[in-house]
Each structure stands twice: as C-alpha cells, then as structure tokens.
C-alpha cells in the first residue's frame, strides 16, 4: 500500500527530531491521534499531531498529476492536520517570557524539519497560542494548523517487464518512381 503524505511527514519529522545530533531540543516522543493532549506534562517538550482541524479533514479536488504510472492519482486531497507544540523553561517557571522563548524555539525547530521533509507540498493555515489563563501556567503551548498535498491513488497499473521486445516489419507505402520525393514507411506489428 502506498504511504500517505501525512503519514510520511509525521514519521519523517518524528525520526529526524529524535535522532539528529544537530537538533537543539531533541523530542523523543511525538504522539499522533485524536485523544486530547495530557494536561500534566511528564516530558517538558511535547509535540502532538492531530489529523484534521476541529473535525475538518481538508478539501478533495481533481488530481494534480493525473496519469502517472504505476498508480495514477484519482484525486488530490489537501489534508489538514493540527500540531500542538508545548515546552517550558524549568529555570524560571513563573517568567512567561522564558516560556514563550522555549516554546518558540521548539516550534522553529519543528517548522524547519517540516520544511526539510515536505518542501513545496505543505502550507501553514493558522497558528495560535493556547491561552488557558491559569495563574500558575506550566510552560506554553502553540497550536499550528497545516495542510499537506496528498494523492488519492488508483490501484497499481501493470507495466510491461523491462525485457519485453517487439517485432516490427517496415513496408514502403510509396515505392521509388511514384513521383514523390519523400519516402513514407508504414510500420505494422508482425
């Protein structure tokens, strides 16, 4: 089965942000699904991927590159996804500026990896700070809604094996001396 665009994006970003030695803030766990994110942060850095945007799955339209083998596109799906990025600065729990910097730094890192994984096939629809107005907030959370171009593929079409050969027999349509300067050849399969 073909890999879905959002699946490929999620797995690629998750792998890169958990294993890349150049990542400033490594994130070992990124969850995916519709379950509401935990209120208590066990891990100071958390990224949660949710398919869609409050139930909206995106827009299905005509195919962008129809006819491409082996499995042509029947439709293009601009699929929406929502990502919650949470982080905190443990050195200054009550300083909101530090919480903002910590979360923005993680969001910038996530956006850079998103770009590396899907350049030209995604867009950011909306960004919003999750403001729960608590007196003693633990860190900060940013909500990002994005969309990725996804192909709804047809079943795979059979392709002739590479060693397939054809036999062709040429036949002159206008033999020399018929008054035409151009020689026409008709090709018929044998």
CORHU-V165828 format. One record per pair of residues at least 12 apart in sequence whose ideal C-beta (glycine too) atoms are under 10 Angstrom apart, sorted by the first residue. I is the first residue (numbers start at 0). J is the second residue. If there is no record, write none. Layout:
<<I:J> <I:J>>
This chain:
<<0:152> <1:69> <1:70> <1:150> <1:151> <1:152> <1:155> <3:76> <3:78> <3:147> <3:149> <3:150> <3:151> <3:152> <4:75> <4:76> <4:77> <4:78> <4:80> <4:117> <4:120> <4:121> <4:147> <4:148> <4:149> <4:150> <5:31> <5:48> <5:50> <5:51> <5:57> <5:76> <5:78> <5:79> <5:80> <5:117> <5:121> <5:145> <5:146> <5:147> <5:149> <6:31> <6:149> <7:116> <7:117> <7:120> <7:147> <7:149> <8:48> <8:78> <8:80> <8:112> <8:113> <8:116> <8:117> <8:120> <8:121> <8:145> <8:147> <8:149> <9:29> <9:31> <9:46> <9:48> <9:50> <9:80> <9:82> <9:116> <9:147> <10:29> <10:31> <10:116> <11:112> <11:113> <11:115> <11:116> <11:117> <12:26> <12:29> <12:46> <12:48> <12:82> <12:109> <12:110> <12:111> <12:112> <12:113> <12:115> <12:116> <12:117> <13:26> <13:27> <13:28> <13:29> <13:30> <13:31> <13:46> <13:48> <13:112> <13:116> <14:29> <14:112> <14:116> <15:108> <15:109> <15:111> <15:112> <15:113> <15:115> <15:116> <16:29> <16:44> <16:46> <16:105> <16:108> <16:109> <16:111> <16:112> <16:113> <17:29> <19:108> <19:112> <19:115> <22:108> <22:111> <22:112> <23:104> <23:105> <23:107> <23:108> <23:111> <24:43> <24:44> <24:86> <24:101> <24:104> <24:105> <24:107> <24:108> <24:109> <25:44> <25:108> <26:42> <26:43> <26:44> <26:45> <26:46> <26:84> <26:86> <26:105> <26:108> <26:109> <26:112> <27:42> <27:44> <28:41> <28:42> <28:44> <28:45> <28:46> <28:47> <29:44> <29:45> <29:46> <29:47> <29:48> <29:82> <29:84> <29:109> <30:45> <30:46> <30:47> <30:48> <30:49> <30:83> <31:46> <31:47> <31:48> <31:49> <31:50> <31:80> <31:82> <32:47> <32:48> <32:49> <32:50> <33:49> <33:50> <33:51> <33:54> <33:81> <34:47> <34:49> <35:47> <35:49> <35:83> <36:49> <36:83> <36:85> <36:129> <36:140> <37:85> <38:131> <38:137> <39:137> <40:85> <40:86> <40:87> <40:137> <40:138> <40:140> <42:85> <42:86> <43:85> <43:86> <43:87> <43:88> <43:89> <43:101> <43:105> <43:137> <43:138> <44:84> <44:85> <44:86> <44:87> <44:101> <44:102> <44:104> <44:105> <44:108> <44:138> <45:83> <45:84> <45:85> <45:86> <45:87> <45:105> <45:138> <45:140> <46:82> <46:83> <46:84> <46:85> <46:86> <46:105> <46:106> <46:108> <46:109> <46:143> <47:81> <47:82> <47:83> <47:84> <47:85> <47:140> <47:142> <48:80> <48:81> <48:82> <48:83> <48:145> <49:79> <49:80> <49:81> <49:82> <49:83> <49:142> <49:144> <50:78> <50:79> <50:80> <50:81> <51:78> <51:79> <51:80> <51:81> <51:144> <52:79> <52:80> <52:81> <52:124> <52:125> <52:142> <52:144> <52:145> <52:146> <53:79> <53:81> <53:144> <54:79> <55:79> <55:81> <55:124> <55:144> <56:76> <56:77> <56:78> <56:79> <56:80> <57:76> <57:77> <57:78> <57:79> <57:80> <57:124> <57:146> <57:147> <57:148> <57:149> <58:75> <58:76> <58:77> <58:78> <58:79> <58:146> <59:73> <59:74> <59:75> <59:76> <59:77> <59:78> <59:149> <59:151> <60:74> <60:75> <60:76> <60:77> <61:73> <61:74> <61:75> <62:74> <62:75> <62:150> <62:151> <62:152> <62:153> <63:75> <63:77> <63:120> <63:148> <63:150> <64:150> <65:153> <66:156> <67:150> <67:152> <67:156> <68:155> <68:156> <68:157> <68:158> <69:152> <69:153> <69:154> <69:155> <69:156> <69:157> <69:158> <70:150> <70:152> <70:153> <70:154> <70:155> <70:156> <71:150> <71:152> <71:153> <71:154> <71:155> <71:156> <72:149> <72:150> <72:151> <72:152> <72:153> <73:150> <73:151> <73:152> <73:153> <73:154> <74:149> <74:150> <74:151> <74:152> <74:153> <75:148> <75:149> <75:150> <75:151> <76:146> <76:147> <76:148> <76:149> <76:150> <76:151> <77:120> <77:121> <77:122> <77:124> <77:146> <77:147> <77:148> <77:149> <78:121> <78:145> <78:146> <78:147> <78:148> <78:149> <78:151> <79:124> <79:125> <79:144> <79:145> <79:146> <79:147> <80:121> <80:124> <80:143> <80:144> <80:145> <80:146> <80:147> <81:124> <81:125> <81:127> <81:142> <81:143> <81:144> <81:145> <82:106> <82:109> <82:110> <82:113> <82:123> <82:126> <82:141> <82:142> <82:143> <82:144> <82:145> <83:129> <83:140> <83:141> <83:142> <83:143> <84:102> <84:103> <84:105> <84:106> <84:107> <84:108> <84:109> <84:110> <84:126> <84:129> <84:139> <84:140> <84:141> <84:142> <84:143> <85:98> <85:101> <85:102> <85:105> <85:106> <85:129> <85:137> <85:138> <85:139> <85:140> <85:141> <85:142> <86:98> <86:99> <86:100> <86:101> <86:102> <86:103> <86:104> <86:105> <86:106> <86:108> <86:138> <86:139> <86:140> <86:141> <87:101> <87:102> <87:105> <87:136> <87:137> <87:138> <87:139> <87:140> <88:100> <88:101> <88:102> <88:104> <88:138> <88:139> <89:101> <89:137> <89:138> <92:135> <92:136> <92:137> <92:138> <93:134> <93:135> <93:136> <95:136> <95:138> <95:139> <97:138> <97:139> <98:136> <98:137> <98:138> <98:139> <98:140> <99:128> <99:138> <99:139> <99:141> <100:139> <101:138> <101:139> <102:128> <102:129> <102:138> <102:139> <102:140> <102:141> <103:128> <103:139> <103:141> <105:138> <105:139> <105:141> <106:126> <106:139> <106:140> <106:141> <106:143> <109:141> <109:143> <110:123> <110:126> <110:143> <110:145> <113:143> <113:145> <113:147> <116:147> <117:145> <117:147> <117:148> <119:148> <120:146> <120:147> <120:148> <120:149> <121:145> <121:146> <121:147> <121:148> <122:144> <122:145> <122:146> <122:147> <122:148> <123:143> <123:144> <123:145> <123:146> <124:143> <124:144> <124:145> <124:146> <125:142> <125:143> <125:144> <125:145> <126:141> <126:142> <126:143> <126:144> <126:145> <127:140> <127:141> <127:142> <127:143> <127:144> <128:140> <128:141> <128:142> <129:141> <129:142> <165:188> <165:189> <166:188> <166:189> <167:186> <167:187> <167:188> <167:189> <168:185> <168:186> <168:187> <168:188> <168:189> <169:184> <169:185> <169:186> <169:187> <170:183> <170:184> <170:185> <170:186> <170:187> <171:183> <171:184> <171:185> <172:184> <172:185> <173:185>>
